[in-house]
């Protein structure tokens, strides 16, 4: 059976930021066909106007249907979607407002992305996170980042073979589904380093030895594996 040829090599989710723009430009130089999803398509299109193989797609939100449509069009996805501050905080005392902005952006979007990837199949995933991300952090942003990392990392594991429920297991997630996913942590971004970090993201995308790992990008080294097996000094 011949695998369907998808119109794009890479989907970049959240490509409107400074890092996203550098990343898309470098992908285009490597002759990758790139689909960029953003809520700011009108402002972003002029930046990519000269890049023939780059298409900017306007979205309203990263809901399940939108992600199904986006992921079905690309062989790989790089998730850059992130926020630094939340306007709407979670409310454990008010169930309708339980989910704050950090939880929605850093946990639920990765979860929906993974579910779409499982449904569609054949999708390489690089999920960009940050230094200090941990589900045990006292900082709400870093805690949500850490939980999002778990979702993406566990998607690379065969839960049936492992014999335990993962963070993702539930009615909409089938046991035994393994995705080619990698978590890449970046430090606080400086404009002078954006080209370097964009290059590291592409190297991670192309490195299948990184699948199933959480890695940190360092300035003096390409990448250091944090999970599995790495213990902080």
C-alpha positions in Angstrom: 0.0 0.0 0.0 1.5 3.4 -1.0 1.6 6.0 1.7 -0.2 9.2 0.8 2.1 12.1 -0.1 1.3 15.0 2.1 1.5 18.6 0.7 4.0 19.8 3.4 7.1 18.4 5.0 6.8 20.4 8.2 4.0 22.0 10.2 5.2 24.8 12.5 2.6 25.5 15.1 3.0 29.0 16.5 5.4 30.3 14.0 4.7 34.0 14.4 7.3 34.7 17.0 10.9 35.7 16.4 12.1 32.1 16.9 9.4 30.8 14.7 10.2 33.1 11.9 13.9 32.2 12.0 13.0 28.5 12.1 10.7 28.8 9.0 13.4 30.7 7.1 15.9 28.0 7.8 13.5 25.3 6.9 12.8 27.1 3.6 16.6 27.3 2.9 16.7 23.5 3.2 13.9 23.3 0.6 11.3 22.0 3.1 7.7 22.7 2.3 6.4 24.5 5.4 2.9 25.1 6.7 2.8 27.7 9.4 -0.3 27.9 11.7 -0.9 31.1 13.6 -3.6 33.4 14.8 -1.7 36.3 13.3 -1.6 35.2 9.6 -2.2 38.7 8.2 0.8 40.2 10.1 3.0 37.2 9.3 2.4 36.7 5.5 4.7 39.7 4.5 7.6 38.2 6.4 7.4 35.0 4.3 6.2 36.5 1.0 9.5 35.7 -0.8 9.5 32.0 0.4 7.7 30.0 -2.3 7.4 26.8 -0.3 6.0 28.4 2.9 2.2 28.8 3.4 0.7 30.7 6.3 -2.6 29.3 7.6 -4.9 31.4 9.8 -6.5 29.6 12.8 -9.0 30.7 15.5 -7.9 28.1 18.0 -6.1 24.7 18.3 -9.2 22.6 18.8 -9.4 18.9 17.8 -10.8 19.5 14.3 -8.2 22.2 13.5 -5.4 20.0 14.6 -6.7 17.0 12.6 -6.8 19.2 9.5 -3.3 20.6 10.1 -1.5 17.4 11.0 -3.0 15.5 8.1 -1.2 17.9 5.7 2.4 17.5 7.0 5.0 14.7 7.6 6.3 16.4 10.8 5.1 19.0 13.3 7.2 21.4 15.4 5.1 22.9 18.3 6.3 26.3 19.4 3.0 27.4 20.9 3.7 29.0 24.3 2.7 31.9 26.6 4.6 33.6 29.4 1.7 35.1 31.2 -2.0 34.1 31.7 -4.9 36.4 31.7 -7.3 33.7 32.9 -6.0 31.7 35.8 -7.4 28.3 36.8 -10.1 28.2 39.4 -10.2 24.9 41.4 -13.2 26.5 43.3 -15.2 27.1 40.1 -15.3 24.0 37.8 -16.5 25.9 34.7 -13.3 28.1 35.0 -11.1 25.3 36.1 -8.8 25.5 33.1 -6.5 28.6 33.0 -4.5 29.8 30.1 -1.3 27.9 31.1 -3.2 24.6 31.3 -5.0 25.3 27.9 -1.8 26.3 26.0 0.9 24.1 27.6 -1.2 20.9 28.5 -4.3 20.7 26.4 -2.9 21.8 23.1 -0.1 19.2 23.3 -2.7 16.6 24.3 -4.9 17.3 21.4 -1.9 17.4 19.1 -0.9 14.0 20.2 -4.4 12.6 19.8 -4.6 13.9 16.3 -1.2 12.5 15.5 -2.3 9.0 16.8 -5.4 9.2 14.7 -3.6 10.3 11.5 -0.4 8.3 11.9 3.0 8.7 10.4 3.9 12.1 12.0 7.3 13.1 13.5 6.9 15.5 16.4 9.2 18.0 18.1 7.7 19.7 21.1 9.7 22.8 22.1 9.7 23.4 25.9 11.9 25.4 28.3 14.5 25.1 30.9 13.1 24.4 34.4 9.9 22.7 33.1 8.7 20.2 35.7 5.3 18.9 36.8 6.5 19.4 40.4 7.5 23.1 40.0 5.9 25.7 42.3 5.8 28.0 39.3 2.5 27.6 37.4 4.0 28.2 34.0 6.9 25.7 34.5 4.5 23.2 36.1 2.2 23.3 33.0 5.2 23.0 30.7 6.3 19.9 32.6 2.9 18.3 32.3 2.9 19.0 28.6 6.3 17.4 28.3 5.0 14.2 29.9 2.2 14.0 27.4 4.5 14.3 24.4 7.2 12.0 25.8 4.8 9.2 26.8 3.4 9.3 23.3 6.6 7.7 22.2 6.2 4.7 24.5 4.3 1.6 23.9 2.0 1.6 26.9 0.7 -1.9 26.2 4.3 -3.3 26.2 5.2 -1.2 29.3 2.2 -2.6 31.1 1.1 0.7 32.8 -1.3 3.5 32.1 0.3 6.6 30.8 -0.8 10.2 31.3 -2.6 9.9 27.9 -4.4 6.7 28.3 -8.2 7.1 28.2 -11.2 6.5 26.0 -9.6 8.4 23.0 -6.1 6.9 23.2 -5.4 3.4 22.1 -2.8 1.3 23.8 0.2 0.3 21.7 0.3 3.5 19.7 3.9 4.9 19.5 4.7 8.2 18.0 8.1 9.6 16.9 8.1 12.4 19.5 10.9 14.4 21.1 10.8 17.1 23.7 13.4 19.9 23.2 14.0 22.4 26.0 15.4 25.8 25.2 16.8 28.5 27.5 15.5 32.0 27.7 15.7 33.3 24.2 17.9 36.2 23.2 17.8 37.7 19.7 21.5 37.0 19.1 20.9 33.3 19.6 17.8 32.7 17.5 19.6 31.3 14.5 21.4 28.9 16.7 18.3 27.6 18.4 16.4 27.3 15.1 19.3 25.2 13.7 19.2 23.0 16.9 15.4 22.5 16.4 15.9 21.3 12.8 18.8 19.0 13.9 16.5 17.5 16.5 13.8 17.0 13.9 16.1 15.1 11.7 17.7 13.1 14.5 15.7 9.9 15.0 18.0 8.9 17.8 16.2 11.7 19.8 12.8 10.0 19.7 11.4 9.3 23.1 13.8 11.7 24.8 13.7 15.0 26.6 16.7 17.0 25.6 18.1 20.4 26.5 19.8 22.6 24.0 23.0 24.2 25.2 25.1 27.0 23.6 28.4 25.1 24.0 26.9 21.7 23.1 24.2 20.7 20.6 21.9 18.8 22.9 22.1 17.0 26.2 19.6 14.2 27.0 17.7 14.8 30.3 15.4 11.8 30.0 16.0 8.9 30.1 19.0 8.3 32.2 20.3 11.9 32.8 20.5 13.2 36.3 21.0 16.8 37.1 24.4 17.7 38.6 
